[in-house]
Each structure stands twice: as structure tokens, then as C-alpha cells.
Amino acid sequence: TIRKLAGCTLFITGASRGIGKAIALKAAKDGANIVIAAKTAEPHPTLPGTIYTAAAEIEAAGGKALPCVVNVREEQQIINAVEKAVKTFGGIDILVNNASAISLTGTLETETKKVNLMMDVNVRGTYLTSKTCLPHLRKSRNPHILNLSPPMNLNPMWFKNHCAYTISKYGMSMCVLGMAEEFKGEVAVNALWPKTAIHTAAMDMLGGSGIEKQCRKTDILADAAYCILTKPKSFTGHFIIDEVLLREEGVKDFDVYAIAPGASQAPKEEKKASGSQHEGPGGAKATAESAVAETFRVIQGAMSEEYVRTTQGVFQFELSGDEGGTWYIDLKTKGGSAGFGKPPVTADVVMSMSSADFVKMFTGKLKPTMAFMSGKLRIKGNMALAIKLEKMLTQLNSKL
């Protein structure tokens, strides 16, 4: 096996856990030097790992580690870590801008301190770390900057549910766009983004218990990053999706990356709600209208005291499209109920989506978490209850 990154020095922000650490461990197997530029020096009450536990894992994998306390919001901490890296390892060959802050909230729900955090970490932190490392990267034989940020798509759906977060991540992508051109021929600058959700501590907090079954391991991004970072510096200015690149590299089995094998594959064809096959006037098949109504009829029939006892929530659905209107599921009042109109008591959760996506969600074709993250589903209210509803959907799918 050719150890392509042997002796190379990687400066990775946010490398104490998650995707950053996975990329570090992949490079460490080649014998690379890893600068762990992250802010967790003391154990966090809920998040696993520190810069020191990550350093131990990196050295056990075959690399050399330099743990540095770095909050990318603090320019002097970045400068100090870069100087220490150059003094320890003689230079910097690769920068991975992985540190990121996230809040998937609407404009009115996003506190100013959260906006500041996302802009400072995602945009300003990426820019300043790149600026500080670039003089040293230009001295390397095959230098790379890799930002963990998405391809830029100006479709409003990517902005409407979490405007501040999207702006901040696109800021990282714009750094790729500008710096790739500015340093063409000297330093490769690219972006990497996952095709599907990746299981990290942040995803656990966003999605709650059970979300990992819909996710892939961080290994897929580590493998994709390795492919990019071992290419020549002429490979620059690209916005890369992990699965697309790995397929081009010859990978065929993506189940190896799934937390629950099979979850990363496209879901099976949607099961049709009973009654949706009825022919309408002129032989046309039933529309989403009858499918939505039939779905609520099935939900009503499946109501049980057990669902009510374990859920204790009222859900209101604001549907657009073929059957625009308000529907509800009451899993709080004794016996439970579901149907058209507003719920009998104030809703704990309000979900907005198209009627077509609603039917897909309740028949298992569209996962609620994926619908939310892609902008197809907007949720207001108690997120923990929304997750409970998702568990109920899994049990109901066989009846729908």
C-alpha cells in the first residue's frame, strides 16, 4: 500500500470529534502529522472527545499529533497554533476547514448570538484560518485547502427554513470559489459535502434518539477527503459530493458506510394507501386529495391508548398543493383522534409541507428528518414530540 500522506502535515479545525477526527485518523494511517486545532481541552458534559483523546487515537493509528487549543473565532489562537505547527513539523501541507456551527432555525427563531456564532465560525473562521496557513501552504509541494461546505445552489428552498445557517455555509463555499482562482497553480482549494446525513454528535442533538439509523458513518467523508487530498494541486475549484466522487473512484458498495445497512439505499417503492387506486372521472387515478384523506382514516383507525400514553402530543399539519388545508393528529386527549381541521386543543407541533410529501412521509418513502433537512418539511414547536411522531410512523407504515 502506498502511504500517500506519509510525512505530510495536516492542520484540521474541529478535529477533536466527528468528521474532522475521521479525516485525521484516515491520514494518520499513512503516517501523517496532524495538528488538532479545536477548542475542547476539557471533557464536555454531553459531547465526547477532547484534543488530547483525539491525539492519542491519531498516534495509535500511526500518525503524529499536535493538540492545540483553537477557537477559530479568536484570530490570535489560530496564529499561535499555525506557528506551533510550523515549528514542530517544519511546515503545513494541508488545511481542512471542518469547524462549524449549526442552527436549523428560521429567521425569527434564530437568536442574534447564534447568527454571530455561525458567521464567526463558519465564514470568518474559515477565511482567517486559510489566510494564516496560506503562506506556509505555498511552500509545500502539493498543498490543499479543503472546506466542509456545500455546492452553491440559489434555489430558495435551501434558504427558507434556516437562512442564517445557509448563508454561513455558502460563505465557506465562496472562499473556495475565490481562493481557488486566486491561488490557481499554487494551492488546490476544494469543497466537500455529504450526499446523505452523517452520524455525528451534532446530528444526535438535532435529530434525537434513533436518527443514526438514517445516517452514514463519518468514514465516507474521510475516504472522500483522502481522495481529494492525494490528487495533484491542479485539481482545484471543485464542489464535491462524497458518494459521487467515490463512485468515480470505483466504490460500489455503500452499505459499508451505513450505520444501519440498507438505510443509505433509496427506499422501496411507496406503498399505496388503500382506496388510492380508485378511478376518478374520465379514468384518472385518485389524486393526493384522496390519499391524504385515506391516510388520516388509517391513522384514526390505528389510534390506541398506548400511542396516546407514550406520545402525549398534538400535531397540526398545514398542507399545500392538491389538498391544501389543516389536518391534525391528537395523541394527548383520551382515546386520540385524527382528521380534517384544527385540533380540539392547541397543537404542540405545527408541520408545514405539500400534500404529496405528506403522503410520502406517512407511507415510508420520505423520512421526516430528511424532509426537514431538505426544506420539504417545516416544523414549529416541540422538536422532541416531532421525533416521537416519527417513531409512531415507523410502526404505522405496515398499515399504510
C-alpha positions, 0 to 999 in steps of 0.5 A: 500500500502506498502511504500517500500522506506519509510525512505530510502535515495536516492542520484540521479545525474541529478535529477533536470529534466527528468528521474532522477526527475521521479525516485525521485518523484516515491520514494518520494511517499513512503516517501523517502529522496532524495538528488538532486545532479545536477548542475542547481541552476539557471533557464536555458534559454531553459531547465526547472527545477532547484534543488530547483523546483525539491525539492519542487515537491519531498516534495509535493509528500511526500518525503524529499529533499536535493538540492545540487549543483553537477557537477559530473565532479568536484570530490570535489562537489560530496564529499561535497554533499555525506557528506551533505547527510550523515549528514542530513539523517544519511546515503545513501541507494541508488545511481542512476547514471542518469547524462549524456551527449549526442552527436549523432555525428560521429567521425569527427563531434564530437568536442574534448570538447564534447568527454571530456564532455561525458567521464567526465560525463558519465564514470568518473562521474559515477565511482567517484560518486559510489566510494564516496557513496560506503562506506556509501552504505555498511552500509545500509541494502539493498543498490543499485547502479543503472546506466542509461546505456545500455546492452553491445552489440559489434555489430558495428552498435551501434558504427558507427554513434556516437562512442564517445557517445557509448563508454561513455555509455558502460563505465557506463555499465562496472562499473556495470559489475565490481562493481557488482562482486566486491561488490557481497553480499554487494551492488546490482549494476544494469543497466537500459535502455529504450526499446523505446525513452523517452520524455525528454528535451534532446530528444526535442533538438535532435529530434525537434518539434513533436518527443514526439509523438514517445516517452514514458513518463519518468514514465516507467523508474521510475516504472522500477527503483522502481522495481529494487530498492525494490528487495533484494541486491542479485539481482545484475549484471543485464542489464535491459530493462524497458518494459521487466522487467515490463512485468515480473512484470505483466504490460500489458498495455503500452499505459499508458506510451505513450505520444501519445497512440498507438505510443509505439505499433509496427506499422501496417503492411507496406503498399505496394507501388503500382506496388510492387506486380508485378511478376518478372521472374520465379514468384518472387515478385518485389524486393526493386529495384522496390519499391524504384523506385515506391516510388520516382514516388509517391513522384514526383507525390505528389510534390506541391508548398506548400511542396516546400514553407514550406520545402525549402530543398534538400535531397540526399539519398545514398542507399545500398543493392538491389538498391544501388545508389543516389536518391534525393528529391528537395523541394527548386527549383520551382515546386520540383522534385524527382528521380534517381541521384544527385540533380540539386543543392547541397543537404542540407541533405545527408541520408545514409541507405539500400534500404529496410529501405528506403522503410520502412521509406517512407511507415510508418513502420520505423520512421526516428528518430528511424532509426537514433537512431538505426544506420539504418539511417545516416544523414549529414547536416541540422538536422532541414530540416531532421525533416521537411522531416519527417513531409512531410512523415507523410502526404505522407504515405496515398499515399504510 
